[in-house]
Amino acid sequence: MSAVAEAPDVVRATVAGPTRLLVELSDGRRGVFDASPWLHLPVFAALRDRVYFSRVRVQHGVLCWPDEEDFAPETVAARLEPIAGGSR
């Protein structure tokens, strides 16, 4: 039986644009996560509002918003756009 590697947790997130977040992962990687590919989905409609989008927080390694919208760390890690000096 093979072990499945878990994605690193999100440890920090700050707003970097209307749909973009500067994110730091528990494995030391840093980069930009762009939520725009998901904003057409009804579950993420509230994130189209810039003020609401800016209310992002990290809870238990997950990007979260007040009305329970979230992005799993696996999604964030897979779609992270690296920035200079952002990897170990």
Backbone bond lengths (Angstrom), bond angles and torsions (degrees), N, CA, C in turn:
res aa  C-N    CA-C-N  psi(-1)  N-CA   C-N-CA  omega(-1)  CA-C   N-CA-C  phi
1 M - - - 1.440 - - 1.526 108.25 -
2 S 1.337 116.86 132.30 1.459 119.88 -179.30 1.517 110.50 -96.93
3 A 1.308 114.84 146.11 1.464 120.46 178.80 1.520 109.15 -82.61
4 V 1.299 116.36 140.25 1.454 121.82 176.83 1.520 108.14 -96.19
5 A 1.315 115.79 124.45 1.457 120.11 179.93 1.526 109.48 -72.96
6 E 1.319 114.99 133.89 1.457 119.60 177.96 1.520 109.51 -84.61
7 A 1.301 115.65 147.02 1.460 120.76 176.21 1.528 108.83 -69.61
8 P 1.322 116.66 148.05 1.459 118.93 176.17 1.517 110.39 -66.99
9 D 1.317 116.09 148.05 1.458 121.09 177.46 1.525 110.94 -73.69
10 V 1.306 115.14 154.94 1.460 120.94 169.26 1.528 106.06 -79.80
11 V 1.324 116.87 130.70 1.466 120.08 179.68 1.524 112.37 -111.65
12 R 1.339 116.75 -20.99 1.470 119.77 -179.15 1.515 108.93 -155.12
13 A 1.331 115.94 144.02 1.461 120.89 176.51 1.520 109.63 -148.36
14 T 1.323 116.16 133.47 1.454 121.87 174.80 1.525 108.12 -133.42
15 V 1.315 115.65 149.04 1.458 120.87 -178.08 1.523 109.38 -69.18
16 A 1.346 115.83 132.27 1.455 122.24 -179.66 1.526 111.54 -122.87
17 G 1.317 117.38 7.40 1.462 122.18 -179.40 1.513 109.04 164.75
18 P 1.323 117.14 179.63 1.473 120.80 -175.64 1.534 114.18 -59.24
19 T 1.332 117.07 -29.22 1.475 120.50 179.97 1.523 111.45 -134.74
20 R 1.320 116.49 14.18 1.464 120.55 -173.58 1.524 111.16 -120.52
21 L 1.331 114.72 144.76 1.463 121.72 178.58 1.517 109.59 -127.95
22 L 1.314 116.23 137.76 1.452 121.56 169.87 1.521 105.59 -85.69
23 V 1.328 116.67 121.25 1.457 122.30 -170.11 1.522 110.17 -123.76
24 E 1.329 115.77 142.51 1.458 122.23 171.18 1.521 107.40 -118.40
25 L 1.341 115.88 132.87 1.461 122.23 179.64 1.526 110.40 -101.90
26 S 1.318 115.90 160.82 1.468 121.25 -177.46 1.525 113.20 -66.09
27 D 1.341 117.97 -15.84 1.468 120.11 177.15 1.521 112.05 -90.84
28 G 1.345 116.78 6.67 1.459 121.84 176.40 1.516 114.78 95.64
29 R 1.321 117.80 -11.60 1.464 119.15 179.01 1.518 110.04 -69.08
30 R 1.334 114.51 144.80 1.462 121.49 174.39 1.509 107.61 -130.31
31 G 1.324 115.38 146.45 1.449 118.96 178.10 1.505 110.91 -177.94
32 V 1.320 114.47 -172.12 1.456 121.54 -178.50 1.524 108.92 -107.15
33 F 1.316 114.72 130.74 1.466 121.76 173.61 1.518 107.11 -107.55
34 D 1.323 115.88 123.25 1.462 122.00 179.65 1.521 108.87 -103.07
35 A 1.319 116.93 115.66 1.466 122.15 -178.24 1.526 113.09 -82.86
36 S 1.323 118.41 -8.08 1.466 120.60 -172.48 1.530 115.17 -55.90
37 P 1.340 121.19 -33.47 1.465 118.54 179.26 1.533 114.92 -61.88
38 W 1.319 117.92 -16.94 1.463 121.89 -177.81 1.535 113.72 -104.61
39 L 1.326 117.35 -8.61 1.458 119.81 -171.19 1.527 114.14 -72.21
40 H 1.318 118.57 -11.36 1.469 120.62 175.05 1.531 111.55 -78.16
41 L 1.324 116.65 -15.61 1.464 120.72 -179.88 1.530 110.27 -77.90
42 P 1.332 117.15 137.72 1.471 120.23 -177.91 1.534 114.02 -53.99
43 V 1.321 117.84 -37.51 1.463 120.67 -177.49 1.539 111.90 -62.94
44 F 1.330 117.21 -24.73 1.464 121.05 -178.68 1.530 113.20 -107.17
45 A 1.325 118.57 10.24 1.472 122.30 -175.98 1.527 112.62 -55.00
46 A 1.317 118.48 -39.41 1.471 121.21 -177.77 1.524 112.10 -62.83
47 L 1.337 117.34 -25.90 1.466 120.64 -178.14 1.519 112.43 -70.96
48 R 1.327 117.63 -10.60 1.467 120.75 176.36 1.528 111.21 -69.66
49 D 1.312 117.14 -21.07 1.460 122.01 177.49 1.530 108.96 -80.52
50 R 1.325 117.09 121.25 1.474 120.83 -175.06 1.523 113.14 -60.46
51 V 1.312 116.70 -39.98 1.464 119.79 -179.74 1.527 109.83 -65.00
52 Y 1.312 116.43 -45.47 1.465 119.55 179.01 1.531 110.57 -65.72
53 F 1.334 117.41 -42.30 1.468 120.84 179.07 1.524 110.59 -56.56
54 S 1.323 116.60 -36.66 1.471 120.64 -177.73 1.528 112.85 -70.67
55 R 1.314 117.69 -7.53 1.472 121.00 178.76 1.526 112.47 -86.55
56 V 1.306 116.85 16.14 1.468 121.80 178.81 1.521 110.52 -57.74
57 R 1.327 115.52 147.59 1.458 121.81 173.91 1.529 107.40 -145.88
58 V 1.311 115.38 164.11 1.461 121.13 175.76 1.512 107.44 -107.49
59 Q 1.319 115.59 125.24 1.461 121.24 179.86 1.528 108.17 -134.28
60 H 1.314 116.58 119.78 1.475 122.11 179.82 1.523 111.65 53.89
61 G 1.331 117.12 37.87 1.455 121.94 176.37 1.514 115.43 81.33
62 V 1.320 117.18 9.61 1.462 122.86 -175.08 1.528 109.21 -120.06
63 L 1.352 117.18 141.54 1.461 120.95 171.58 1.516 108.44 -74.66
64 C 1.333 117.52 125.76 1.475 121.94 -174.65 1.523 110.86 -134.89
65 W 1.342 113.84 156.64 1.462 122.58 173.20 1.517 108.03 -128.74
66 P 1.339 117.03 164.44 1.474 120.94 -172.26 1.529 116.16 -57.29
67 D 1.318 117.88 -33.60 1.467 119.24 -178.39 1.527 112.87 -94.28
68 E 1.334 115.46 25.58 1.464 124.31 172.79 1.518 115.48 76.03
69 E 1.331 118.49 14.52 1.457 119.25 169.21 1.526 106.32 -69.95
70 D 1.322 116.87 143.46 1.461 118.83 177.92 1.519 111.53 -156.39
71 F 1.318 114.49 160.70 1.460 122.96 172.41 1.519 107.40 -124.08
72 A 1.308 116.21 125.98 1.460 122.21 -179.90 1.525 109.99 -67.94
73 P 1.328 116.32 151.58 1.458 118.84 179.71 1.528 112.98 -60.93
74 E 1.318 117.80 -28.35 1.477 120.63 177.54 1.525 110.56 -63.12
75 T 1.323 116.13 -41.61 1.461 121.03 179.33 1.520 110.47 -67.32
76 V 1.316 116.43 -45.65 1.463 121.02 -179.55 1.526 110.11 -61.25
77 A 1.321 117.71 -48.18 1.464 121.34 -178.27 1.527 111.46 -62.49
78 A 1.322 117.16 -40.13 1.461 121.08 -178.11 1.523 112.41 -68.85
79 R 1.327 116.95 -29.95 1.471 120.96 -175.03 1.534 113.17 -107.23
80 L 1.321 117.67 9.23 1.455 121.55 -177.52 1.525 110.47 -67.96
81 E 1.323 116.17 127.97 1.462 122.32 175.13 1.511 107.02 -93.72
82 P 1.343 118.01 110.32 1.472 120.46 -176.18 1.526 112.27 -60.08
83 I 1.327 114.89 150.35 1.459 121.15 173.76 1.522 107.71 -119.74
84 A 1.313 116.52 160.73 1.464 120.69 -179.55 1.512 110.45 -55.77
85 G 1.313 116.53 132.77 1.463 121.39 -179.67 1.501 113.33 73.83
86 G 1.340 117.10 14.77 1.454 120.43 -174.50 1.496 115.80 -94.13
87 S 1.311 118.93 0.49 1.457 118.88 177.75 1.513 110.29 -123.71
88 R 1.330 113.95 162.87 1.460 118.50 -177.66 1.483 111.14 -72.76
